[in-house]
């Protein structure tokens, strides 16, 4: 128990709770570090090692590959171990891996293989950290505060995604891309210190869970996600929307530069509109859920925002640029609110002893479509043209809400907060 059940609410909300402030700070700083790493490693590959575009693509894939390689066993492992020490260890692994690059560069022994290994290590640490913190927040906050807490975390994550590339660029410009990784490593060190200071005592895992075979636990997580009538459509929607989002994002820069005729500065400004929508969505998620319900509010907002993705391929020079900005902004709001609601739903609905497995399984499935979408968008762009590729992929985004509408969610004002297994009919 976290001891927050009887605590009166204040105007500061969940920020009035010391442990949540520390968790929020640690996760936010860690997220900023991940955003910096995603940009800094390719910059080092290009500037220090003169890597080709194929090599840079391989480096980017190495950051996502751990979700497919270790996502499922990590989920089972998180369920049988303490979360906070694991998150601290992940931060320290990232610190060590990132610091090794400047050291190797100063010794003149830095290689591309070294960058790939660091990308894999940081990616694996991110898988473990994210899985553990999604399960850990349920221990820090009680049920009534989970939605607000997730909204705060989602907002800071969106802000980190906006700030990360800019911070990485400024550090690289001022000190060089290699030296900038020292500042990147500091963010993970700050995260570890914040997590270390949390006072909440984490309960030990059940003995039978710790003794259960890892393979059986992984299968249980897959079965839960595949059979549950609420979780299954949410994971399916997440996989489809990720594929479609990455599909049009794979060609949107080329589309804006070569088809619309924009310079890099204008492209960068337009691309921030989606992240800005993510921040706004995190700010209004709690209010929308209270006004319309978690189930109905999620569905209505997807119906209201997803079709605006079709504004993106309509973009033209001049005033027509507002179409792209408006479309990306509204889609960003819808995705951000969905992340808050779905994350909070999983944390209250899933049995605590299975939460790590369910989170890891869902995120593994959702992340598995990211490279597929990127590849599909690029192929469609080369085969049919950039605007046509944008139409196809944004069309999938616009219709993605139908997956949620076909689920039991359409009949629910609020999503259920506890899992109720389907029972066999009684026999006489």
PADO-122112 format. One record per atom (N, C-alpha, C): x, y, z. Coordinates in steps of 0.02 Angstrom, whole numbers, padded with zeros to 5 digits, always signed. Layout:
<pts>
XYZ ...
</pts>
This chain:
<pts>
+00042-00060+00000 +00000+00000+00000 +00043+00062+00000 +00019+00115-00032 +00058+00176-00035 +00037+00229+00014 -00017+00216+00051 -00037+00263+00102 -00067+00327+00078 -00094+00329+00017 -00122+00391-00010 -00198+00390-00011 -00229+00337+00012 -00301+00331+00005 -00339+00387+00040 -00315+00407+00100 -00352+00456+00139 -00321+00526+00135 -00273+00536+00092 -00241+00601+00088 -00287+00650+00052 -00302+00708+00081 -00346+00756+00049 -00314+00784-00014 -00355+00800-00062 -00330+00829-00124 -00312+00902-00114 -00262+00926-00150 -00241+00995-00148 -00240+01022-00218 -00229+01088-00223 -00228+01117-00289 -00167+01093-00330 -00118+01063-00295 -00060+01036-00330 -00073+00966-00357 -00128+00935-00339 -00144+00868-00364 -00092+00818-00342 -00072+00774-00388 -00025+00721-00372 +00045+00749-00358 +00059+00810-00380 +00125+00839-00365 +00134+00855-00291 +00080+00852-00253 +00086+00862-00181 +00117+00801-00147 +00122+00745-00182 +00150+00684-00155 +00224+00679-00173 +00265+00676-00121 +00338+00678-00131 +00363+00622-00176 +00339+00561-00163 +00363+00504-00202 +00345+00511-00276 +00285+00537-00290 +00268+00546-00360 +00311+00600-00392 +00325+00654-00356 +00368+00706-00384 +00436+00677-00404 +00463+00635-00360 +00528+00604-00376 +00523+00557-00435 +00469+00516-00438 +00459+00471-00494 +00450+00510-00559 +00410+00562-00556 +00397+00604-00615 +00462+00636-00639 +00502+00663-00592 +00565+00694-00612 +00612+00643-00642 +00617+00585-00610 +00661+00533-00636 +00641+00510-00705 +00577+00497-00715 +00553+00474-00781 +00561+00528-00834 +00546+00590-00815 +00551+00645-00863 +00623+00656-00886 +00669+00657-00838 +00740+00667-00855 +00766+00608-00895 +00745+00547-00877 +00765+00488-00915 +00738+00491-00986 +00675+00513-00993 +00646+00521-01060 +00682+00573-01102 +00702+00628-01069 +00742+00679-01105 +00808+00649-01128 +00839+00609-01085 +00901+00576-01105 +00892+00530-01165 +00837+00491-01165 +00824+00447-01222 +00814+00488-01286 +00779+00544-01282 +00767+00586-01341 +00833+00615-01367 +00878+00634-01321 +00943+00660-01342 +00984+00605-01375 +00982+00545-01346 +01021+00489-01373 +01000+00472-01444 +00935+00472-01457 +00910+00454-01524 +00939+00501-01577 +00951+00564-01560 +00978+00611-01608 +01055+00612-01606 +01083+00607-01546 +01156+00614-01539 +01195+00557-01571 +01171+00495-01564 +01209+00439-01593 +01215+00444-01669 +01160+00457-01706 +01168+00467-01779 +01214+00525-01796 +01211+00581-01757 +01256+00637-01770 +01329+00617-01763 +01344+00578-01712 +01413+00554-01702 +01433+00509-01759 +01388+00465-01780 +01404+00420-01836 +01421+00458-01899 +01384+00512-01912 +01395+00552-01973 +01457+00595-01966 +01463+00631-01909 +01517+00680-01902 +01584+00647-01886 +01584+00600-01840 +01648+00572-01818 +01671+00513-01859 +01623+00474-01887 +01641+00413-01923 +01623+00415-01997 +01592+00470-02019 +01573+00477-02090 +01531+00418-02114 +01481+00398-02074 +01439+00340-02089 +01391+00355-02147 +01372+00303-02183 +01324+00309-02238 +01254+00312-02210 +01206+00328-02254 +01136+00332-02232 +01110+00263-02211 +01135+00210-02245 +01115+00142-02225 +01140+00127-02155 +01201+00147-02140 +01228+00135-02074 +01190+00173-02021 +01170+00235-02036 +01131+00275-01989 +01063+00242-01977 +01033+00215-02030 +00970+00180-02022 +00977+00118-01978 +01033+00083-01986 +01046+00024-01944 +01054+00045-01870 +01085+00102-01859 +01094+00126-01791 +01027+00144-01760 +00983+00176-01799 +00917+00193-01774 +00876+00130-01758 +00883+00079-01802 +00846+00016-01790 +00870-00018-01727 +00935-00011-01711 +00962-00043-01652 +00930-00016-01588 +00905+00045-01589 +00873+00074-01530 +00805+00042-01518 +00771+00019-01571 +00704-00011-01565 +00706-00087-01562 +00759-00117-01587 +00763-00189-01592 +00753-00225-01525 +00778-00199-01469 +00768-00235-01406 +00695-00248-01387 +00649-00205-01410 +00578-00219-01396 +00557-00286-01426 +00583-00302-01484 +00565-00365-01517 +00604-00424-01488 +00666-00411-01467 +00709-00466-01444 +00696-00486-01371 +00686-00436-01328 +00682-00452-01256 +00618-00425-01223 +00573-00396-01262 +00513-00366-01232 +00472-00415-01191 +00459-00475-01217 +00417-00524-01182 +00452-00551-01119 +00514-00575-01123 +00546-00599-01061 +00555-00544-01009 +00566-00482-01031 +00573-00427-00983 +00508-00418-00944 +00451-00423-00979 +00387-00416-00944 +00379-00468-00889 +00396-00530-00904 +00391-00582-00852 +00441-00571-00797 +00500-00548-00814 +00552-00535-00764 +00531-00479-00717 +00501-00426-00745 +00479-00369-00704 +00428-00391-00653 +00384-00438-00672 +00332-00461-00626 +00361-00500-00567 +00421-00526-00573 +00450-00566-00519 +00506-00531-00482 +00518-00467-00497 +00572-00431-00464 +00548-00364-00441 +00588-00331-00399 +00571-00264-00374 +00586-00213-00429 +00539-00165-00436 +00542-00119-00493 +00593-00063-00485 +00594-00031-00426 +00637+00027-00417 +00712+00011-00426 +00738-00042-00395 +00809-00058-00407 +00823-00073-00480 +00775-00103-00515 +00785-00117-00586 +00790-00053-00626 +00746-00004-00611 +00748+00059-00647 +00813+00096-00634 +00836+00095-00572 +00899+00127-00555 +00957+00094-00593 +00956+00028-00596 +01008-00009-00632 +01007+00009-00706 +00947+00017-00735 +00942+00035-00806 +00973+00104-00819 +00960+00151-00773 +00990+00218-00780 +01066+00214-00778 +01093+00174-00732 +01165+00169-00724 +01197+00134-00784 +01162+00085-00813 +01187+00052-00874 +01191+00103-00931 +01140+00145-00938 +01140+00197-00990 +01197+00246-00978 +01208+00266-00915 +01263+00312-00900 +01330+00282-00923 +01342+00219-00904 +01406+00187-00921 +01414+00180-00997 +01360+00159-01031 +01365+00149-01103 +01378+00215-01139 +01344+00269-01119 +01352+00333-01154 +01420+00363-01140 +01444+00359-01079 +01510+00387-01063 +01565+00351-01101 +01554+00288-01118 +01607+00250-01153 +01622+00279-01221 +01573+00314-01251 +01584+00341-01319 +01634+00400-01318 +01623+00451-01276 +01674+00504-01273 +01743+00478-01254 +01745+00430-01207 +01810+00403-01187 +01844+00369-01246 +01806+00329-01285 +01835+00296-01343 +01857+00347-01396 +01817+00400-01404 +01835+00451-01453 +01898+00488-01433 +01904+00504-01368 +01965+00539-01345 +02026+00495-01350 +02017+00429-01346 +02073+00383-01354 +02084+00363-01427 +02041+00391-01470 +02045+00378-01543 +02035+00304-01560 +01989+00271-01524 +01973+00201-01539 +01898+00191-01551 +01861+00246-01564 +01789+00241-01575 +01775+00209-01642 +01729+00160-01645 +01709+00126-01706 +01633+00127-01713 +01609+00113-01772 +01536+00109-01783 +01506+00051-01744 +01544-00004-01739 +01520-00062-01700 +01508-00042-01627 +01551+00001-01601 +01543+00026-01533 +01477+00064-01526 +01461+00106-01575 +01397+00143-01573 +01337+00096-01574 +01341+00044-01615 +01286-00004-01619 +01276-00039-01552 +01331-00059-01520 +01326-00093-01455 +01294-00046-01404 +01315+00018-01403 +01286+00066-01357 +01211+00076-01371 +01193+00079-01435 +01122+00086-01453 +01082+00027-01428 +01109-00034-01435 +01074-00093-01411 +01069-00093-01335 +01122-00073-01300 +01121-00070-01227 +01071-00018-01202 +01072+00041-01231 +01026+00094-01211 +00954+00075-01228 +00945+00043-01286 +00878+00020-01304 +00851-00032-01257 +00894-00080-01238 +00874-00132-01190 +00859-00102-01122 +00900-00054-01100 +00887-00021-01036 +00821+00016-01039 +00804+00047-01096 +00741+00082-01102 +00682+00034-01098 +00688-00026-01129 +00635-00076-01125 +00622-00095-01052 +00675-00110-01015 +00668-00130-00945 +00641-00073-00903 +00667-00013-00913 +00646+00045-00873 +00572+00060-00885 +00551+00064-00948 +00482+00082-00964 +00432+00029-00938 +00450-00034-00946 +00406-00087-00922 +00399-00084-00846 +00455-00073-00811 +00454-00071-00738 +00416-00010-00712 +00426+00048-00744 +00394+00108-00716 +00319+00107-00728 +00295+00075-00781 +00223+00070-00791 +00191+00027-00736 +00228-00022-00712 +00203-00063-00656 +00214-00028-00589 +00267+00010-00584 +00285+00042-00520 +00239+00099-00502 +00215+00136-00551 +00173+00194-00536 +00109+00174-00499 +00086+00112-00511 +00027+00087-00476 +00041+00080-00401 +00104+00071-00382 +00122+00066-00311 +00129+00135-00279 +00150+00184-00319 +00161+00251-00293 +00095+00289-00285 +00048+00279-00331 -00016+00314-00330 -00073+00264-00320 -00126+00287-00287 -00185+00244-00281 -00228+00252-00343 -00282+00213-00347 -00323+00211-00408 -00352+00277-00429 -00372+00319-00380 -00406+00381-00398 -00357+00431-00429 -00292+00423-00417 -00242+00471-00442 -00206+00446-00504 -00219+00384-00525 -00181+00356-00581 -00190+00395-00645 -00252+00414-00660 -00265+00450-00723 -00228+00516-00724 -00231+00554-00668 -00196+00617-00665 -00121+00607-00668 -00096+00557-00632 -00025+00543-00633 +00001+00525-00702 -00036+00482-00737 -00016+00464-00805 -00020+00523-00853 -00068+00568-00842 -00072+00628-00883 -00010+00671-00874 +00012+00678-00811 +00073+00717-00798 +00134+00684-00830 +00139+00618-00825 +00195+00583-00855 +00194+00587-00931 +00133+00581-00961 +00127+00585-01033 +00145+00655-01058 +00124+00707-01020 +00141+00775-01040 +00216+00787-01039 +00249+00763-00986 +00321+00773-00983 +00357+00732-01037 +00330+00674-01055 +00359+00634-01108 +00354+00671-01175 +00295+00701-01188 +00287+00739-01250 +00334+00799-01251 +00340+00833-01194 +00385+00890-01190 +00457+00869-01202 +00477+00811-01174 +00545+00786-01184 +00558+00770-01258 +00507+00745-01292 +00515+00730-01364 +00523+00793-01405 +00492+00848-01381 +00501+00913-01415 +00570+00941-01399 +00590+00939-01335 +00652+00971-01314 +00714+00930-01331 +00708+00863-01330 +00766+00820-01339 +00806+00835-01402 +00775+00834-01461 +00814+00847-01522 +00846+00917-01522 +00810+00967-01495 +00838+01034-01493 +00897+01038-01445 +00890+01008-01386 +00945+01008-01338 +01005+00972-01367 +00993+00915-01400 +01048+00877-01429 +01084+00918-01483 +01045+00953-01524 +01075+00995-01576 +01116+01052-01547 +01090+01085-01495 +01126+01141-01464 +01190+01117-01431 +01186+01061-01395 +01246+01034-01363 +01298+01013-01415 +01273+00982-01469 +01319+00961-01522 +01353+01020-01556 +01314+01075-01565 +01341+01135-01597 +01393+01168-01551 +01378+01169-01486 +01422+01205-01439 +01484+01165-01420 +01476+01100-01409 +01532+01060-01382 +01553+01003-01427 +01516+00990-01481 +01529+00932-01523 +01484+00875-01503 +01463+00835-01551 +01415+00781-01538 +01442+00730-01488 +01507+00716-01491 +01535+00665-01446 +01534+00691-01374 +01558+00751-01363 +01560+00779-01295 +01489+00788-01267 +01440+00801-01311 +01372+00812-01289 +01344+00751-01253 +01371+00692-01268 +01346+00631-01236 +01361+00630-01161 +01410+00669-01139 +01423+00674-01067 +01363+00705-01032 +01336+00759-01061 +01276+00790-01034 +01217+00742-01037 +01213+00703-01091 +01161+00652-01098 +01165+00602-01041 +01226+00580-01025 +01235+00531-00971 +01214+00560-00903 +01224+00626-00895 +01205+00658-00831 +01130+00653-00820 +01090+00656-00873 +01017+00652-00864 +00997+00585-00833 +01029+00532-00854 +01014+00466-00825 +01039+00461-00753 +01094+00494-00738 +01119+00494-00669 +01071+00531-00623 +01044+00588-00646 +00994+00625-00607 +00932+00581-00596 +00911+00545-00647 +00854+00501-00640 +00866+00448-00587 +00925+00418-00586 +00941+00367-00536 +00939+00395-00466 +00964+00456-00457 +00964+00488-00391 +00893+00501-00368 +00850+00525-00412 +00780+00538-00393 +00745+00473-00372 +00755+00420-00410 +00723+00356-00394 +00749+00329-00328 +00813+00339-00315 +00843+00314-00253 +00811+00347-00192 +00788+00408-00199 +00762+00446-00142 +00688+00432-00127 +00655+00392-00168 +00585+00375-00155 +00581+00332-00091 +00534+00350-00048 +00529+00318+00018 +00482+00258+00019 +00436+00254-00029 +00386+00201-00029 +00419+00133-00029 +00396+00089+00017 +00424+00022+00022 +00388-00024-00027 +00425-00053-00072 +00395-00095-00124 +00385-00166-00098 +00325-00194-00106 +00314-00262-00081 +00353-00313-00122 +00369-00368-00090 +00405-00422-00124 +00356-00460-00169 +00383-00492-00222 +00341-00532-00266 +00319-00595-00230 +00262-00621-00252 +00236-00683-00222 +00285-00740-00236 +00297-00785-00187 +00345-00839-00197 +00329-00884-00256 +00264-00899-00267 +00248-00942-00324 +00262-00909-00390 +00256-00840-00393 +00273-00805-00454 +00347-00808-00468 +00388-00802-00415 +00460-00803-00424 +00484-00872-00446 +00449-00925-00425 +00470-00993-00443 +00442-01016-00511 +00391-00982-00536 +00359-01004-00598 +00409-01000-00656 +00407-01048-00702 +00451-01045-00761 +00438-00982-00802 +00492-00953-00827 +00487-00891-00865 +00444-00900-00927 +00452-00957-00960 +00413-00970-01022 +00338-00971-01007 +00319-01002-00951 +00248-01004-00934 +00220-00935-00920 +00260-00893-00887 +00238-00826-00872 +00230-00785-00936 +00276-00794-00983 +00269-00758-01047 +00206-00779-01083 +00191-00844-01084 +00131-00869-01117 +00068-00841-01083 +00069-00837-01016 +00012-00810-00981 +00000-00737-01001 +00053-00698-01009 +00046-00629-01031 +00017-00624-01100 +00041-00667-01146 +00015-00667-01214 -00059-00687-01215 -00077-00737-01176 -00146-00758-01174 -00192-00704-01146 -00169-00670-01095 -00210-00617-01066 -00224-00563-01117 -00172-00541-01153 -00181-00489-01203 -00223-00514-01261 -00212-00576-01282 -00248-00603-01340 -00320-00620-01328 -00339-00634-01265 -00407-00656-01250 -00451-00603-01218 -00422-00554-01186 -00463-00506-01150 -00500-00460-01199 -00563-00451-01189 -00605-00415-01238 -00593-00340-01236 -00560-00314-01185 -00543-00243-01184 -00471-00232-01205 -00425-00271-01178 -00354-00261-01193 -00338-00277-01266 -00368-00331-01293 -00351-00352-01361 -00365-00297-01413 -00425-00266-01414 -00436-00214-01464 -00393-00153-01454 -00376-00137-01391 -00332-00080-01380 -00263-00092-01407 -00236-00153-01397 -00171-00170-01424 -00172-00172-01500 -00226-00199-01528 -00233-00200-01601 -00235-00130-01630 -00274-00086-01598 -00277-00016-01620 -00208+00016-01615 -00172+00004-01560 -00106+00033-01552 -00057+00011-01606 -00061-00053-01624 -00016-00079-01677 -00032-00047-01744 -00097-00041-01760 -00117-00013-01824 -00099+00062-01827 -00114+00098-01774 -00102+00170-01775 -00027+00185-01777 +00014+00144-01743 +00086+00154-01747 +00113+00142-01817 +00088+00090-01849 +00109+00076-01917 +00091+00134-01963 +00030+00160-01957 +00009+00215-02001 +00046+00280-01986 +00056+00294-01921 +00092+00355-01903 +00164+00353-01930 +00198+00297-01920 +00267+00292-01943 +00269+00289-02019 +00216+00264-02050 +00213+00261-02122 +00214+00330-02153 +00173+00376-02128 +00174+00443-02159 +00232+00485-02132 +00255+00471-02071 +00312+00508-02046 +00376+00489-02083 +00378+00430-02112 +00438+00409-02149 +00447+00451-02213 +00392+00479-02239 +00397+00517-02302 +00379+00590-02293 +00358+00611-02233 +00332+00679-02226 +00386+00732-02237 +00448+00718-02216 +00501+00766-02226 +00516+00775-02301 +00522+00718-02336 +00535+00721-02408 +00476+00754-02444 +00415+00738-02421 +00355+00769-02450 +00356+00845-02442 +00373+00868-02382 +00372+00940-02369 +00428+00976-02407 +00486+00943-02415 +00542+00975-02448 +00534+00973-02524 +00521+00913-02552 +00522+00905-02625 +00455+00919-02659 +00400+00904-02624 +00334+00915-02655 +00307+00984-02638 +00310+01002-02574 +00283+01067-02553 +00334+01122-02563 +00399+01106-02560 +00451+01155-02574 +00472+01197-02514 +00476+01167-02455 +00494+01204-02395 +00568+01197-02380 +00595+01247-02344 +00664+01242-02320 +00665+01205-02254 +00724+01183-02231 +00728+01143-02170 +00700+01178-02108 +00707+01244-02104 +00682+01280-02046 +00606+01274-02041 +00572+01283-02096 +00499+01278-02097 +00476+01206-02084 +00513+01159-02111 +00496+01088-02098 +00500+01073-02023 +00554+01095-01992 +00562+01083-01920 +00507+01115-01880 +00486+01176-01899 +00433+01210-01863 +00367+01173-01870 +00352+01149-01930 +00289+01112-01941 +00288+01046-01901 +00345+01013-01898 +00347+00948-01865 +00337+00953-01790 +00349+01012-01761 +00338+01019-01689 +00264+01024-01672 +00221+01036-01721 +00150+01044-01707 +00120+00980-01679 +00143+00921-01702 +00118+00859-01676 +00137+00848-01603 +00200+00865-01586 +00221+00859-01516 +00185+00910-01472 +00172+00969-01498 +00133+01018-01460 +00063+00992-01446 +00033+00958-01494 -00031+00927-01483 -00028+00874-01429 +00029+00838-01426 +00038+00788-01374 +00038+00818-01304 +00070+00877-01298 +00071+00911-01233 +00001+00933-01213 -00036+00962-01261 -00104+00985-01247 -00148+00925-01228 -00141+00870-01264 -00181+00811-01250 -00170+00785-01179 -00107+00786-01157 -00093+00765-01088 -00125+00811-01037 -00129+00876-01054 -00158+00924-01007 -00234+00917-01001 -00267+00895-01055 -00341+00892-01055 -00367+00822-01045 -00324+00771-01042 -00346+00702-01038 -00389+00690-00976 -00368+00715-00920 -00405+00704-00858 -00473+00737-00861 -00476+00797-00888 -00539+00834-00893 -00588+00799-00941 -00562+00775-00997 -00606+00740-01045 -00633+00676-01015 -00591+00639-00978 -00613+00576-00948 -00666+00589-00895 -00660+00643-00857 -00711+00659-00807 -00776+00681-00840 -00770+00717-00895 -00830+00744-00928 -00868+00691-00967 -00833+00649-01005 -00866+00601-01049 -00858+00528-01027 -00814+00516-00978 -00800+00447-00958 -00737+00422-00993 -00702+00375-00962 -00640+00350-00992 -00652+00311-01056 -00707+00271-01059 -00721+00232-01119 -00750+00275-01175 -00805+00309-01160 -00838+00349-01211 -00794+00409-01231 -00759+00439-01183 -00717+00496-01200 -00660+00476-01247 -00629+00418-01234 -00575+00395-01278 -00601+00384-01348 -00658+00350-01355 -00685+00336-01421 -00706+00399-01457 -00742+00444-01423 -00765+00505-01454 -00706+00548-01478 -00654+00551-01438 -00597+00593-01457 -00561+00564-01518 -00557+00498-01524 -00526+00469-01583 -00569+00483-01645 -00634+00478-01638 -00679+00494-01694 -00671+00567-01715 -00660+00611-01666 -00656+00682-01679 -00589+00705-01706 -00535+00669-01689 -00468+00694-01708 -00435+00654-01764 -00445+00588-01766 -00409+00546-01815 -00422+00567-01888 -00484+00584-01908 -00495+00604-01978 -00456+00666-02000 -00435+00708-01952 -00397+00768-01971 -00328+00751-01998 -00307+00687-01992 -00244+00667-02023 -00246+00677-02098 -00306+00677-02127 -00313+00685-02199 -00296+00756-02222 -00287+00803-02175 -00266+00870-02194 -00192+00871-02214 -00153+00823-02190 -00081+00825-02203 -00064+00819-02277 -00092+00771-02315 -00075+00768-02386 -00105+00825-02427 -00149+00865-02398 -00177+00923-02433 -00131+00984-02430 -00076+00978-02395 -00032+01035-02383 -00006+01065-02448 -00008+01132-02452 +00019+01169-02509 +00060+01228-02483 +00101+01259-02525 +00140+01316-02502 +00096+01373-02478 +00123+01417-02437 +00087+01476-02413 +00036+01459-02359 -00025+01485-02364 -00076+01472-02313 -00092+01398-02306 -00079+01359-02359 -00094+01287-02356 -00052+01250-02305 +00001+01282-02279 +00042+01250-02227 +00003+01242-02162 -00047+01284-02153 -00089+01279-02092 -00126+01212-02090 -00139+01182-02149 -00173+01117-02151 -00130+01064-02117 -00065+01066-02132 -00020+01017-02101 -00016+01028-02026 -00007+01091-02006 +00000+01107-01935 -00062+01087-01896 -00121+01102-01924 -00184+01086-01889 -00194+01011-01886 -00181+00976-01941 -00190+00904-01941 -00144+00869-01891 -00080+00887-01892 -00032+00855-01846 -00049+00872-01773 -00070+00934-01761 -00087+00955-01693 -00146+00915-01665 -00199+00908-01704 -00258+00873-01680 -00246+00798-01673 -00210+00769-01720 -00192+00698-01713 -00149+00687-01651 -00103+00734-01638 -00062+00729-01578 -00103+00731-01514 -00155+00771-01512 -00199+00774-01454 -00232+00706-01443 -00260+00678-01497 -00295+00614-01492 -00250+00558-01468 -00189+00555-01495 -00143+00502-01476 -00121+00510-01403 -00109+00571-01382 -00086+00583-01314 -00140+00564-01263 -00202+00584-01275 -00257+00566-01230 -00265+00491-01227 -00260+00458-01285 -00265+00385-01286 -00211+00352-01245 -00150+00378-01249 -00095+00349-01210 -00108+00355-01135 -00136+00412-01114 -00151+00422-01043 -00205+00374-01020 -00260+00372-01058 -00318+00331-01038 -00301+00257-01040 -00270+00234-01094 -00253+00163-01101 -00202+00142-01048 -00152+00184-01036 -00103+00168-00985 -00133+00162-00916 -00177+00210-00898 -00211+00207-00833 -00257+00147-00828 -00292+00132-00883 -00337+00074-00883 -00298+00010-00870 -00242+00000-00903 -00202-00061-00893 -00180-00067-00820 -00159-00011-00791 -00132-00014-00723 -00184-00032-00671 -00247-00013-00682 -00299-00030-00634 -00335-00095-00652 -00339-00111-00715 -00378-00168-00739 -00340-00234-00733 -00276-00234-00751 -00238-00296-00752 -00221-00318-00682 -00222-00383-00668 -00200-00409-00603 -00128-00386-00589 -00113-00362-00528 -00046-00335-00514 +00010-00384-00530 +00000-00449-00518 +00054-00496-00529 +00066-00510-00602 +00023-00484-00647 +00032-00493-00719 +00045-00427-00755 +00046-00372-00719 +00048-00307-00752 +00110-00298-00794 +00168-00318-00769 +00229-00311-00808 +00226-00349-00874 +00200-00410-00871 +00194-00450-00933 +00145-00419-00982 +00089-00395-00956 +00039-00365-01001 +00066-00302-01033 +00099-00259-00993 +00129-00198-01021 +00181-00214-01073 +00227-00261-01058 +00280-00278-01105 +00252-00309-01168 +00202-00353-01161 +00172-00385-01220 +00139-00334-01264 +00100-00288-01233 +00066-00236-01272 +00116-00191-01307 +00168-00169-01272 +00216-00124-01302 +00258-00159-01355 +00273-00224-01345 +00309-00261-01395 +00269-00265-01460 +00204-00281-01454 +00162-00285-01514 +00156-00217-01547 +00146-00165-01507 +00138-00098-01535 +00203-00074-01568 +00260-00089-01538 +00323-00067-01567 +00344-00108-01628 +00317-00169-01633 +00337-00212-01689 +00315-00185-01756 +00262-00144-01757 +00237-00117-01820 +00273-00053-01840 +00315-00025-01796 +00350+00037-01813 +00397+00029-01873 +00443-00021-01872 +00485-00029-01932 +00445-00049-01993 +00391-00088-01984 +00350-00106-02041 +00318-00045-02073 +00292+00001-02032 +00262+00061-02058 +00312+00105-02093 +00372+00112-02064 +00423+00153-02096 +00442+00125-02165 +00450+00058-02168 +00468+00027-02232 +00412+00035-02282 +00350+00025-02261 +00293+00030-02306 +00285+00101-02333 +00293+00151-02288 +00288+00220-02311 +00341+00238-02362 +00404+00215-02350 +00457+00229-02397 +00446+00196-02464 +00423+00134-02464 +00410+00098-02527 +00354+00131-02566 +00300+00150-02531 +00245+00183-02565 +00266+00251-02593 +00309+00286-02556 +00333+00351-02581 +00373+00344-02645 +00416+00294-02648 +00456+00284-02709 +00414+00258-02767 +00363+00216-02751 +00324+00185-02804 +00267+00229-02830 +00234+00266-02785 +00174+00303-02805 +00181+00379-02800 +00234+00401-02768 +00243+00473-02757 +00229+00489-02684 +00260+00545-02661 +00257+00561-02590 +00187+00581-02567 +00152+00619-02608 +00084+00640-02588 +00037+00580-02586 +00043+00536-02634 +00001+00476-02634 +00014+00432-02573 +00078+00425-02556 +00095+00386-02496 +00066+00418-02433 +00068+00485-02430 +00038+00520-02373 -00037+00507-02370 -00071+00508-02427 -00143+00495-02429 -00160+00425-02402 -00121+00376-02424 -00135+00306-02404 -00125+00297-02328 -00069+00320-02302 -00054+00309-02232 -00098+00351-02186 -00111+00414-02204 -00156+00454-02163 -00228+00428-02167 -00245+00396-02223 -00311+00365-02228 -00320+00309-02177 -00267+00271-02165 -00270+00219-02113 -00279+00251-02044 -00243+00306-02031 -00252+00342-01968 -00324+00365-01960 -00352+00393-02012 -00419+00421-02009 -00472+00369-01993 -00460+00306-02012 -00510+00253-02002 -00493+00208-01942 -00438+00222-01909 -00415+00176-01856 -00463+00172-01797 -00504+00224-01786 -00550+00224-01730 -00603+00169-01736 -00613+00142-01796 -00662+00089-01805 -00644+00026-01764 -00579+00015-01752 -00558-00042-01712 -00584-00035-01641 -00579+00025-01613 -00605+00037-01546 -00681+00036-01545 -00712+00061-01598 -00785+00063-01601 -00815-00007-01605 -00778-00055-01631 -00802-00124-01636 -00794-00163-01571 -00762-00133-01521 -00749-00167-01458 -00805-00151-01408 -00806-00186-01351 -00857-00171-01300 -00854-00100-01273 -00801-00064-01288 -00793+00005-01265 -00851+00049-01286 -00881+00034-01344 -00934+00078-01369 -00996+00077-01324 -01001+00028-01281 -01058+00024-01236 -01042+00049-01166 -00979+00071-01155 -00957+00088-01087 -00945+00163-01080 -00976+00192-01029 -00960+00261-01011 -00890+00264-00982 -00875+00220-00935 -00809+00214-00905 -00783+00143-00915 -00719+00138-00929 -00688+00072-00935 -00686+00038-00867 -00691-00028-00865 -00690-00063-00800 -00622-00053-00766 -00622-00053-00699 -00561-00042-00661 -00531-00106-00633 -00568-00160-00636 -00541-00224-00613 -00557-00278-00665 -00511-00325-00671 -00520-00379-00718 -00567-00432-00689 -00618-00449-00727 -00665-00501-00706 -00663-00558-00756 -00629-00613-00740 -00623-00669-00787 -00692-00695-00807 -00697-00714-00870 -00758-00745-00894 -00768-00812-00861 -00828-00823-00835 -00842-00884-00798 -00885-00931-00840 -00872-00995-00831 -00914-01045-00867 -00983-01046-00837 -01034-01062-00878 -01103-01066-00851 -01109-01118-00797 -01149-01104-00747 -01159-01150-00691 -01195-01213-00715 -01177-01269-00683 -01209-01333-00700 -01248-01358-00640 -01301-01393-00653 -01342-01419-00598 -01310-01480-00568 
</pts>
